[in-house]
Amino acid sequence: MSSQNTNGLFSHLKSDIPASIVVFLVAVPLCLGIALASGAPLFSGIIAGIVVGVFSGSQLGVSGPAAGLAVIVLTAIQDLGAFEIFLLAVFL
């Protein structure tokens, strides 16, 4: 990696760090709230946010759970009887 690429990569670090902290502070309560509304364990909301971020393949991105899916997930968990069974259904 050349020094020009390295300088370009870190040239906005001073503004990127506070921005990432703000996004984190907004996203965590949202993930927890959606997990709670869905009837899922709270920790699953945090894991979902991390998994989407890691596997998105995007250099920049803000992602999180969709509030509209909370009712669908809650109903699915109740119909299937357990959160673990719901996870298996999503995986399959």
Secondary structure as UniProt FT lines:
FT   HELIX           3..10
FT   TURN            11..12
FT   HELIX           13..38
FT   HELIX           42..55
FT   TURN            67..68
FT   HELIX           69..80
FT   HELIX           83..91
//
